Structures are given as structure tokens and as C-alpha cells.
Amino acid sequence: MNNIVVAFPKAEIAKSIKRILAQSGYSVSAVTSTGASTLTCMQGLDSGIVICGYRFSDMMYSEIYEYMPKEFQMLLIASAAGIMEKDVDNLISLSMPLKVHELLQTLEMMDYSITRRRKKMRQRPKARSDQDREMIEQAKAVLMERNSFSEDEAHRYIQKRSMDNGTGLVETAQMILSLMTEV
């Protein structure tokens, strides 16, 4: 379950939405009544959903949207006249009067979308630093020189050792370099 921040200028509206979410099994991370406190709450969380109103005492929802971390999505709840943005990334809007089932279905869809995005990010291979790439290249060069491997064979050898030992490619390259350069 992703983090949920409920932000409305009127505390009773925020508490009412929090109660609806709690009754439906959602956990609310924070309830705020200003834009600044909403942004502060989001900084302490890794990702999530902000359910908010249109206008706060210190800023508009669009300013919160502009400064919120990219890992967050916003659910704007406002009058039909107040909802202007239609095709904005990470912003979904529901018009007043609010229906509970619409709120819950929208929240479920947003939660699923954040979870999918996070899963895709974890599956993406991590970018290696220049130093790490250089170390892997040096290990391959040592294997090619000492064992007469081709570059592909050397790379596969490092990968296989990495998987067999349960270590990363860079760590395996370090071990190969330390063992083969000592001899």
C-alpha cells in the first residue's frame, strides 16, 4: 500500500476523507491543511498519493503539484469549474459532490499504477559508474590475456561467477583482478 497524504484547507473535510479511507482499509500517512505542510510531509515519504482540495491559505493545488516529488500522484477534489487541467501526468481529478465509490475506485487505480511503476523501476538495470565499467573491462582483459578467452567468453565467465557466488558483477571483477594480478 502506498503512502496517502490528505490535504484540505478545512480540517473537517480532511478528517472525513481520512475516516472514509480508514473504513475501506487504507492507511493515511498524514493529514494537512496547508500547501507547505503537504510538501513537507511528501519529502519524508518515498512515493504515494496526495488527495487535495483546490485552494489553500498559502498556495493553490497547482503549486503543490509543481513542487511535489515525481514519485507522487495527485488526486484533486474540486468543483467542476475548478478542474481545469485534463491531461496532466500524475494528476487525476474528481468533481464535487464526491461519491465514495468513485473516490475508492480512483484511489485503487492510482495505487496500482504507482506500484506498477515502482516495480518497473526495480527491474530496470542499474547504470554503472565509469569506474565500475573500467573495473569490469580490466577483469575481462586479464581473463583474455591469461586464459585466451574472447571478450564474450570473458564476460560470460564473470557473469557466471557472479551468479554462482551471489555477488554483483563489479564485486566479481574485483575478486578476479585481485586473484589474477597477485600471481
N, C-alpha and C positions, 0 to 999 in steps of 0.2 A: 504494500500500500504506500502510495506516495504522500508526501507532506501536503497538508492543506492549510492555507492561511486565509481566514475570513476577515475582510476589511470593509467596514461600512462606517460612515460618519456618525450614524445613530447606533449606539451600543445595543439597544434592544433588538434591532434588526439583525445585527451580527450574532447576538446570543440566540435568537430564534433560528437562524440558519444553522448555527453550531448544534443546537438541540436536534434539529431535523436530521442532520448528518450523523450525529451520535446514535440516534434511534435506528438509523439504517446501517450501522456498523462501521462508519467512517470515523477516523480519529483526526481531530483538528489540532494542528500543531500550535497555532496562535490565533488570537482574535485581536484586531487592532481597529483604531478609529481615525488614524491619520495616515497620510501617504508616507511620511518619513518613517514612522514606526513599522509600516508594512515593508518598506525596503530594508530596514534594519533586520527584521525577522527573516526575510529571504536570504540575507547574507550569511546567516548561520546554518542554512539548510542546503543540501546538495541539489535538490530538484523538487518540483511539486506543482501545485495548482493554487492560484490566488483567485478567490471568489470575492469580487469587489463591486462597490457601487460606482456611480458616475462622478460625483464631485465630493471632495474632502475639504476640510478647512484650510489645508496648506497646499493642495495641488489637485489636478484633475487625474482621472484614471489614465489618460494618455501619457502623462508624465511618469506615472508608476510603470506603465508598460515600457516606456522608453529606457528606464533605468534598471528594470528587473533583469536578473541573470537569465541567460539564454536557455538554461535548463528548465525554466518555469513556463507554464502556460497560464493565461488569464481567462477567467470566466466573468464577463461583465454582465451585471444585472442592472438594467436601467429601463426607463420608459422607451417606447418605440421611437419617439422623437430624439432621444438622447443617443441612440445607437446609430453612429454614422459609418464607422469602418465595417466593411463587409468582408473583404478579402485580405486580412492581415494575418501573417503567420503567428501562431501561438496565442491568438485572441479569438474567443468564441463568446457570443453574446446571447442572452435570453432577455426577452422583454417582460415588463411588468404588465399585468399581475402574474406572479410566478406560480407555476404549478409544480407541486412537489415531485411528481413522477418525471417531469421534464428535467428538473434540476438533477435528480439522481441518475437518470439515463445519460445526460450530458457529462456529468462527473465521471461516470463509469467509462464512457468513451474516451475522455481526456486521460484518465488514469491508465487505460490500456495503451493509448498512444505514447505516453511518456515511458511506460515500461518497455514497449517495443523499441523505442529509440535508444533507451539505455542498453538494452540487450544487443542491439546492432553496434553500438559504440564499443562494447566489451569484445565483440567478435572481430572488430577491425584490428589488423596487425598494428602493433605499436611502432612508431617511427624510431629508427635507431639514430643515435648521435654519430657524428663523423668519426669520433674516437672509437666507438663500438664497431662501426663498419671497418675501420682500419685494422682493428684487432682481428676480426674475422678474416679479412684478406691476408693478414700476416700468417695466421694459422694455416690457411689454405696454401699459401706459398711454401711454408715449411713442409707440409704434407706432400705437396707436389715435388719438392726437391728431394726429400728423404725417401719417400715411398713410391716415387714415379707415378703419382696419381695425376689424372687430368683434373682440370678445375672443377668439373661436375662431380667427379668421384670424391675429391677432397671435400666439397661442400656437403655431399650426401653422407660422408663419413662423420663430419662434425654434427650434422643433424641427427644421425643415428645414435652417436654417443650422447648427445644432448637428451634425446628421448629415453635412452636406456638408463641414464643416470638421474633423470628427472631434474635436470638443470637447464638453464637458458643457453641459447646459442653463444652468447658472449662469454658466459662463465666457462663453457666447454672450450671455447677458443683460448681463453686464458690458461686453462689447465694444459691444453696441448702445447701452447707456447712455453709454459714453464717446464714441462717434462722434456720436450724435444730440444730446447735450446740449452739445457743443462748438460746433456750427454756429450 
